[in-house]
Amino acid sequence: MSSSLTTTMLVQSALAMANRNMVAMVLVRRGDADNGAVLVRLDLPDGTAIIESRTLDIDGRYRWTVLAGDPPLSIEEADARLAREISFDPDCWIVAIDSAIGDNPLRDL
């Protein structure tokens, strides 16, 4: 992932890819257009969720890490955690994805 790609471009690409692959993905919260952090709530079939965050590693590359949900959280617990993240970083974006196996399709972008 190029660091010159804006967050808006990343999220728009993810939504288009999800639509093309018939994956249910919803933009829950829009953050800073250029540099907002991206948080993904992966909604599992059993009513639980995993939250992943896009972070910059020591080599300057973006990677996805589990922020919360090991073990998976209830949707209410996940939403509470996301609300806390918003209080720390009001520029963050939140995307919710229905994921049968807990796979984050944004990893492929």
SULMO-V253460 format. One line per field, one symbol per residue. ss: DSSP state (H for helix, E for strand, C for the rest). Layout:
ss->???
This chain:
ss->CCCCCCHHHHHHHHHHHHHHCCCCEEEEECCCCCCCCEEEEEECCCCEEEEEEEEECCCCCEEEEEEEEEEEEEHHHHHHHHHHHHHHCCCCEEEEEECCCCCCHHHHC
